[in-house]
Amino acid sequence: MIWLNNFAAGGVWPVIKVFMIIGFLMYVLFAVIMLKQVGVMTESFESEVNPRVRLIAWIHLFLSVILPVISVVIL
């Protein structure tokens, strides 16, 4: 019952913040998997755009890692 009183006193926002941060961390996991898939694709399919696709995947991973850090600071 104590946790219910703490929840009622703090409101719903701390719970929403925790779920948002968990969602951002899941997005980082998605970006890591996407980077792995881009690596497999570039090894199996030769093209002149492969370096650009890898660069975009790395930029995506970097930005998706920055997002949870910023959200922890802001939230």
Biopython code that builds the backbone (N, CA, C, O; Angstrom):
import numpy as np
from Bio.PDB.StructureBuilder import StructureBuilder

atoms = [
    (1, "MET", "N", (0.791, -1.184, 0.000)),
    (1, "MET", "CA", (0.000, 0.000, 0.000)),
    (1, "MET", "C", (0.846, 1.265, 0.000)),
    (1, "MET", "O", (0.397, 2.317, -0.456)),
    (2, "ILE", "N", (2.062, 1.163, 0.508)),
    (2, "ILE", "CA", (2.934, 2.333, 0.545)),
    (2, "ILE", "C", (3.256, 2.811, -0.870)),
    (2, "ILE", "O", (3.284, 4.013, -1.133)),
    (3, "TRP", "N", (3.501, 1.851, -1.791)),
    (3, "TRP", "CA", (3.829, 2.246, -3.160)),
    (3, "TRP", "C", (2.669, 2.970, -3.813)),
    (3, "TRP", "O", (2.882, 3.849, -4.648)),
    (4, "LEU", "N", (1.436, 2.613, -3.445)),
    (4, "LEU", "CA", (0.264, 3.276, -3.993)),
    (4, "LEU", "C", (0.192, 4.717, -3.519)),
    (4, "LEU", "O", (-0.151, 5.610, -4.293)),
    (5, "ASN", "N", (0.514, 4.949, -2.254)),
    (5, "ASN", "CA", (0.529, 6.321, -1.743)),
    (5, "ASN", "C", (1.627, 7.141, -2.404)),
    (5, "ASN", "O", (1.421, 8.313, -2.719)),
    (6, "ASN", "N", (2.796, 6.534, -2.619)),
    (6, "ASN", "CA", (3.879, 7.234, -3.294)),
    (6, "ASN", "C", (3.502, 7.551, -4.733)),
    (6, "ASN", "O", (3.803, 8.633, -5.237)),
    (7, "PHE", "N", (2.845, 6.611, -5.389)),
    (7, "PHE", "CA", (2.405, 6.840, -6.764)),
    (7, "PHE", "C", (1.387, 7.966, -6.822)),
    (7, "PHE", "O", (1.448, 8.817, -7.709)),
    (8, "ALA", "N", (0.455, 7.974, -5.882)),
    (8, "ALA", "CA", (-0.578, 9.010, -5.853)),
    (8, "ALA", "C", (0.030, 10.374, -5.536)),
    (8, "ALA", "O", (-0.431, 11.393, -6.051)),
    (9, "ALA", "N", (1.058, 10.399, -4.693)),
    (9, "ALA", "CA", (1.678, 11.677, -4.329)),
    (9, "ALA", "C", (2.506, 12.237, -5.479)),
    (9, "ALA", "O", (2.520, 13.448, -5.700)),
    (10, "GLY", "N", (3.196, 11.364, -6.214)),
    (10, "GLY", "CA", (4.057, 11.831, -7.299)),
    (10, "GLY", "C", (3.342, 12.025, -8.611)),
    (10, "GLY", "O", (3.845, 12.730, -9.486)),
    (11, "GLY", "N", (2.206, 11.433, -8.771)),
    (11, "GLY", "CA", (1.470, 11.540, -10.016)),
    (11, "GLY", "C", (1.915, 10.489, -11.014)),
    (11, "GLY", "O", (2.654, 9.561, -10.683)),
    (12, "VAL", "N", (1.460, 10.650, -12.207)),
    (12, "VAL", "CA", (1.724, 9.668, -13.247)),
    (12, "VAL", "C", (2.979, 10.008, -14.057)),
    (12, "VAL", "O", (3.478, 9.157, -14.794)),
    (13, "TRP", "N", (3.490, 11.216, -13.937)),
    (13, "TRP", "CA", (4.619, 11.644, -14.768)),
    (13, "TRP", "C", (5.896, 10.838, -14.548)),
    (13, "TRP", "O", (6.574, 10.547, -15.533)),
    (14, "PRO", "N", (6.266, 10.463, -13.344)),
    (14, "PRO", "CA", (7.474, 9.630, -13.202)),
    (14, "PRO", "C", (7.358, 8.289, -13.917)),
    (14, "PRO", "O", (8.342, 7.784, -14.457)),
    (15, "VAL", "N", (6.180, 7.723, -13.923)),
    (15, "VAL", "CA", (5.976, 6.453, -14.623)),
    (15, "VAL", "C", (6.110, 6.659, -16.128)),
    (15, "VAL", "O", (6.738, 5.848, -16.809)),
    (16, "ILE", "N", (5.538, 7.716, -16.644)),
    (16, "ILE", "CA", (5.640, 8.023, -18.072)),
    (16, "ILE", "C", (7.095, 8.252, -18.455)),
    (16, "ILE", "O", (7.539, 7.785, -19.504)),
    (17, "LYS", "N", (7.833, 8.959, -17.626)),
    (17, "LYS", "CA", (9.251, 9.214, -17.915)),
    (17, "LYS", "C", (10.045, 7.918, -17.978)),
    (17, "LYS", "O", (10.888, 7.751, -18.859)),
    (18, "VAL", "N", (9.789, 7.011, -17.062)),
    (18, "VAL", "CA", (10.503, 5.733, -17.061)),
    (18, "VAL", "C", (10.190, 4.956, -18.335)),
    (18, "VAL", "O", (11.095, 4.408, -18.964)),
    (19, "PHE", "N", (8.929, 4.906, -18.715)),
    (19, "PHE", "CA", (8.562, 4.195, -19.935)),
    (19, "PHE", "C", (9.153, 4.845, -21.180)),
    (19, "PHE", "O", (9.525, 4.145, -22.122)),
    (20, "MET", "N", (9.244, 6.170, -21.199)),
    (20, "MET", "CA", (9.858, 6.842, -22.343)),
    (20, "MET", "C", (11.344, 6.502, -22.441)),
    (20, "MET", "O", (11.850, 6.261, -23.536)),
    (21, "ILE", "N", (12.035, 6.481, -21.326)),
    (21, "ILE", "CA", (13.454, 6.142, -21.342)),
    (21, "ILE", "C", (13.654, 4.692, -21.755)),
    (21, "ILE", "O", (14.592, 4.384, -22.491)),
    (22, "ILE", "N", (12.786, 3.798, -21.291)),
    (22, "ILE", "CA", (12.867, 2.397, -21.724)),
    (22, "ILE", "C", (12.633, 2.301, -23.229)),
    (22, "ILE", "O", (13.318, 1.539, -23.913)),
    (23, "GLY", "N", (11.688, 3.054, -23.744)),
    (23, "GLY", "CA", (11.437, 3.079, -25.190)),
    (23, "GLY", "C", (12.633, 3.585, -25.967)),
    (23, "GLY", "O", (12.964, 3.034, -27.017)),
    (24, "PHE", "N", (13.291, 4.627, -25.470)),
    (24, "PHE", "CA", (14.481, 5.141, -26.148)),
    (24, "PHE", "C", (15.602, 4.107, -26.147)),
    (24, "PHE", "O", (16.329, 3.978, -27.133)),
    (25, "LEU", "N", (15.744, 3.374, -25.053)),
    (25, "LEU", "CA", (16.777, 2.337, -24.995)),
    (25, "LEU", "C", (16.460, 1.191, -25.956)),
    (25, "LEU", "O", (17.371, 0.600, -26.536)),
    (26, "MET", "N", (15.197, 0.879, -26.125)),
    (26, "MET", "CA", (14.821, -0.123, -27.122)),
    (26, "MET", "C", (15.134, 0.374, -28.528)),
    (26, "MET", "O", (15.497, -0.416, -29.399)),
    (27, "TYR", "N", (14.997, 1.657, -28.749)),
    (27, "TYR", "CA", (15.334, 2.238, -30.046)),
    (27, "TYR", "C", (16.841, 2.143, -30.308)),
    (27, "TYR", "O", (17.256, 1.936, -31.449)),
    (28, "VAL", "N", (17.655, 2.291, -29.271)),
    (28, "VAL", "CA", (19.100, 2.119, -29.420)),
    (28, "VAL", "C", (19.401, 0.675, -29.826)),
    (28, "VAL", "O", (20.249, 0.433, -30.684)),
    (29, "LEU", "N", (18.714, -0.269, -29.216)),
    (29, "LEU", "CA", (18.887, -1.669, -29.596)),
    (29, "LEU", "C", (18.511, -1.882, -31.060)),
    (29, "LEU", "O", (19.202, -2.608, -31.776)),
    (30, "PHE", "N", (17.443, -1.269, -31.504)),
    (30, "PHE", "CA", (17.044, -1.338, -32.907)),
    (30, "PHE", "C", (18.137, -0.774, -33.813)),
    (30, "PHE", "O", (18.429, -1.351, -34.860)),
    (31, "ALA", "N", (18.738, 0.336, -33.424)),
    (31, "ALA", "CA", (19.783, 0.945, -34.239)),
    (31, "ALA", "C", (21.012, 0.048, -34.322)),
    (31, "ALA", "O", (21.658, -0.019, -35.368)),
    (32, "VAL", "N", (21.343, -0.642, -33.231)),
    (32, "VAL", "CA", (22.481, -1.573, -33.250)),
    (32, "VAL", "C", (22.188, -2.739, -34.194)),
    (32, "VAL", "O", (23.056, -3.153, -34.962)),
    (33, "ILE", "N", (20.971, -3.263, -34.135)),
    (33, "ILE", "CA", (20.600, -4.358, -35.029)),
    (33, "ILE", "C", (20.610, -3.880, -36.476)),
    (33, "ILE", "O", (21.037, -4.611, -37.369)),
    (34, "MET", "N", (20.142, -2.661, -36.711)),
    (34, "MET", "CA", (20.146, -2.125, -38.070)),
    (34, "MET", "C", (21.569, -1.966, -38.595)),
    (34, "MET", "O", (21.827, -2.231, -39.769)),
    (35, "LEU", "N", (22.489, -1.540, -37.742)),
    (35, "LEU", "CA", (23.886, -1.410, -38.151)),
    (35, "LEU", "C", (24.459, -2.768, -38.523)),
    (35, "LEU", "O", (25.188, -2.884, -39.508)),
    (36, "LYS", "N", (24.140, -3.788, -37.751)),
    (36, "LYS", "CA", (24.583, -5.145, -38.065)),
    (36, "LYS", "C", (24.021, -5.609, -39.408)),
    (36, "LYS", "O", (24.735, -6.221, -40.202)),
    (37, "GLN", "N", (22.772, -5.326, -39.659)),
    (37, "GLN", "CA", (22.147, -5.716, -40.920)),
    (37, "GLN", "C", (22.751, -4.967, -42.102)),
    (37, "GLN", "O", (22.908, -5.545, -43.177)),
    (38, "VAL", "N", (23.085, -3.721, -41.928)),
    (38, "VAL", "CA", (23.745, -2.966, -42.989)),
    (38, "VAL", "C", (25.109, -3.573, -43.281)),
    (38, "VAL", "O", (25.515, -3.651, -44.441)),
    (39, "GLY", "N", (25.823, -4.003, -42.243)),
    (39, "GLY", "CA", (27.109, -4.665, -42.446)),
    (39, "GLY", "C", (26.978, -5.940, -43.244)),
    (39, "GLY", "O", (27.774, -6.195, -44.147)),
    (40, "VAL", "N", (25.982, -6.743, -42.922)),
    (40, "VAL", "CA", (25.748, -7.983, -43.678)),
    (40, "VAL", "C", (25.368, -7.664, -45.111)),
    (40, "VAL", "O", (25.824, -8.336, -46.037)),
    (41, "MET", "N", (24.539, -6.650, -45.306)),
    (41, "MET", "CA", (24.113, -6.280, -46.651)),
    (41, "MET", "C", (25.280, -5.799, -47.501)),
    (41, "MET", "O", (25.398, -6.175, -48.667)),
    (42, "THR", "N", (26.137, -4.974, -46.925)),
    (42, "THR", "CA", (27.249, -4.447, -47.708)),
    (42, "THR", "C", (28.283, -5.517, -48.032)),
    (42, "THR", "O", (29.000, -5.399, -49.026)),
    (43, "GLU", "N", (28.371, -6.558, -47.210)),
    (43, "GLU", "CA", (29.273, -7.659, -47.529)),
    (43, "GLU", "C", (28.723, -8.544, -48.643)),
    (43, "GLU", "O", (29.488, -9.097, -49.433)),
    (44, "SER", "N", (27.414, -8.678, -48.708)),
    (44, "SER", "CA", (26.825, -9.587, -49.693)),
    (44, "SER", "C", (26.449, -8.897, -50.991)),
    (44, "SER", "O", (26.275, -9.562, -52.012)),
    (45, "PHE", "N", (26.322, -7.587, -50.974)),
    (45, "PHE", "CA", (25.886, -6.853, -52.163)),
    (45, "PHE", "C", (26.867, -5.722, -52.429)),
    (45, "PHE", "O", (26.974, -4.788, -51.635)),
    (46, "GLU", "N", (27.577, -5.803, -53.536)),
    (46, "GLU", "CA", (28.568, -4.782, -53.889)),
    (46, "GLU", "C", (27.903, -3.644, -54.656)),
    (46, "GLU", "O", (27.163, -3.867, -55.613)),
    (47, "SER", "N", (28.179, -2.437, -54.221)),
    (47, "SER", "CA", (27.638, -1.252, -54.883)),
    (47, "SER", "C", (28.495, -0.049, -54.513)),
    (47, "SER", "O", (29.253, -0.079, -53.544)),
    (48, "GLU", "N", (28.358, 1.011, -55.305)),
    (48, "GLU", "CA", (29.137, 2.214, -55.000)),
    (48, "GLU", "C", (28.517, 3.038, -53.880)),
    (48, "GLU", "O", (29.166, 3.948, -53.363)),
    (49, "VAL", "N", (27.290, 2.747, -53.496)),
    (49, "VAL", "CA", (26.649, 3.489, -52.407)),
    (49, "VAL", "C", (26.861, 2.836, -51.044)),
    (49, "VAL", "O", (26.382, 3.358, -50.038)),
    (50, "ASN", "N", (27.562, 1.716, -50.987)),
    (50, "ASN", "CA", (27.770, 1.028, -49.714)),
    (50, "ASN", "C", (28.429, 1.900, -48.653)),
    (50, "ASN", "O", (27.981, 1.886, -47.506)),
    (51, "PRO", "N", (29.472, 2.660, -48.983)),
    (51, "PRO", "CA", (30.056, 3.524, -47.929)),
    (51, "PRO", "C", (29.076, 4.566, -47.401)),
    (51, "PRO", "O", (29.086, 4.893, -46.214)),
    (52, "ARG", "N", (28.230, 5.084, -48.287)),
    (52, "ARG", "CA", (27.244, 6.079, -47.840)),
    (52, "ARG", "C", (26.194, 5.450, -46.923)),
    (52, "ARG", "O", (25.791, 6.045, -45.923)),
    (53, "VAL", "N", (25.763, 4.252, -47.276)),
    (53, "VAL", "CA", (24.766, 3.561, -46.449)),
    (53, "VAL", "C", (25.356, 3.245, -45.078)),
    (53, "VAL", "O", (24.682, 3.404, -44.060)),
    (54, "ARG", "N", (26.604, 2.801, -45.048)),
    (54, "ARG", "CA", (27.255, 2.539, -43.752)),
    (54, "ARG", "C", (27.386, 3.818, -42.928)),
    (54, "ARG", "O", (27.166, 3.807, -41.717)),
    (55, "LEU", "N", (27.743, 4.914, -43.583)),
    (55, "LEU", "CA", (27.861, 6.193, -42.879)),
    (55, "LEU", "C", (26.521, 6.613, -42.287)),
    (55, "LEU", "O", (26.460, 7.066, -41.143)),
    (56, "ILE", "N", (25.455, 6.465, -43.054)),
    (56, "ILE", "CA", (24.130, 6.827, -42.555)),
    (56, "ILE", "C", (23.746, 5.935, -41.377)),
    (56, "ILE", "O", (23.149, 6.411, -40.412)),
    (57, "ALA", "N", (24.080, 4.654, -41.446)),
    (57, "ALA", "CA", (23.763, 3.743, -40.338)),
    (57, "ALA", "C", (24.543, 4.131, -39.081)),
    (57, "ALA", "O", (23.998, 4.088, -37.978)),
    (58, "TRP", "N", (25.804, 4.507, -39.237)),
    (58, "TRP", "CA", (26.595, 4.923, -38.068)),
    (58, "TRP", "C", (26.069, 6.228, -37.473)),
    (58, "TRP", "O", (26.015, 6.386, -36.253)),
    (59, "ILE", "N", (25.679, 7.165, -38.350)),
    (59, "ILE", "CA", (25.105, 8.430, -37.865)),
    (59, "ILE", "C", (23.803, 8.157, -37.116)),
    (59, "ILE", "O", (23.541, 8.754, -36.072)),
    (60, "HIS", "N", (22.994, 7.253, -37.656)),
    (60, "HIS", "CA", (21.741, 6.880, -37.001)),
    (60, "HIS", "C", (22.008, 6.277, -35.623)),
    (60, "HIS", "O", (21.317, 6.601, -34.657)),
    (61, "LEU", "N", (22.998, 5.411, -35.532)),
    (61, "LEU", "CA", (23.343, 4.818, -34.237)),
    (61, "LEU", "C", (23.817, 5.887, -33.258)),
    (61, "LEU", "O", (23.404, 5.893, -32.098)),
    (62, "PHE", "N", (24.673, 6.782, -33.715)),
    (62, "PHE", "CA", (25.174, 7.852, -32.847)),
    (62, "PHE", "C", (24.027, 8.712, -32.323)),
    (62, "PHE", "O", (23.970, 9.018, -31.132)),
    (63, "LEU", "N", (23.117, 9.101, -33.210)),
    (63, "LEU", "CA", (21.999, 9.944, -32.782)),
    (63, "LEU", "C", (21.042, 9.196, -31.862)),
    (63, "LEU", "O", (20.462, 9.786, -30.950)),
    (64, "SER", "N", (20.879, 7.903, -32.100)),
    (64, "SER", "CA", (19.978, 7.151, -31.230)),
    (64, "SER", "C", (20.601, 6.901, -29.863)),
    (64, "SER", "O", (19.870, 6.660, -28.902)),
    (65, "VAL", "N", (21.917, 6.950, -29.741)),
    (65, "VAL", "CA", (22.565, 6.847, -28.427)),
    (65, "VAL", "C", (22.472, 8.183, -27.693)),
    (65, "VAL", "O", (22.324, 8.216, -26.472)),
    (66, "ILE", "N", (22.559, 9.268, -28.432)),
    (66, "ILE", "CA", (22.474, 10.604, -27.830)),
    (66, "ILE", "C", (21.066, 10.871, -27.291)),
    (66, "ILE", "O", (20.913, 11.551, -26.276)),
    (67, "LEU", "N", (20.040, 10.344, -27.959)),
    (67, "LEU", "CA", (18.659, 10.612, -27.567)),
    (67, "LEU", "C", (18.339, 10.203, -26.126)),
    (67, "LEU", "O", (17.753, 11.007, -25.400)),
    (68, "PRO", "N", (18.694, 8.992, -25.675)),
    (68, "PRO", "CA", (18.404, 8.670, -24.266)),
    (68, "PRO", "C", (19.188, 9.532, -23.285)),
    (68, "PRO", "O", (18.697, 9.851, -22.202)),
    (69, "VAL", "N", (20.398, 9.906, -23.662)),
    (69, "VAL", "CA", (21.190, 10.758, -22.770)),
    (69, "VAL", "C", (20.510, 12.110, -22.606)),
    (69, "VAL", "O", (20.394, 12.619, -21.491)),
    (70, "ILE", "N", (20.066, 12.684, -23.701)),
    (70, "ILE", "CA", (19.380, 13.971, -23.640)),
    (70, "ILE", "C", (18.061, 13.838, -22.879)),
    (70, "ILE", "O", (17.687, 14.725, -22.113)),
    (71, "SER", "N", (17.366, 12.729, -23.095)),
    (71, "SER", "CA", (16.077, 12.562, -22.411)),
    (71, "SER", "C", (16.252, 12.415, -20.912)),
    (71, "SER", "O", (15.414, 12.894, -20.148)),
    (72, "VAL", "N", (17.329, 11.760, -20.469)),
    (72, "VAL", "CA", (17.571, 11.644, -19.030)),
    (72, "VAL", "C", (17.866, 13.018, -18.441)),
    (72, "VAL", "O", (17.425, 13.330, -17.335)),
    (73, "VAL", "N", (18.605, 13.832, -19.171)),
    (73, "VAL", "CA", (18.929, 15.167, -18.680)),
    (73, "VAL", "C", (17.677, 16.056, -18.646)),
    (73, "VAL", "O", (17.449, 16.776, -17.674)),
    (74, "ILE", "N", (16.876, 15.999, -19.704)),
    (74, "ILE", "CA", (15.693, 16.857, -19.789)),
    (74, "ILE", "C", (14.577, 16.368, -18.869)),
    (74, "ILE", "O", (13.952, 17.158, -18.162)),
    (75, "LEU", "N", (14.334, 15.053, -18.886)),
    (75, "LEU", "CA", (13.222, 14.550, -18.078)),
    (75, "LEU", "C", (13.607, 14.511, -16.620)),
    (75, "LEU", "O", (12.799, 14.115, -15.779)),
]
sb = StructureBuilder()
sb.init_structure("model")
sb.init_model(0)
sb.init_chain("A")
sb.init_seg("    ")
for serial, (resi, resn, name, xyz) in enumerate(atoms, 1):
    if name == "N":
        sb.init_residue(resn, " ", resi, " ")
    sb.init_atom(name, np.array(xyz, "f"), 0.0, 1.0, " ", f" {name:<3s}", serial, name[0])
structure = sb.get_structure()
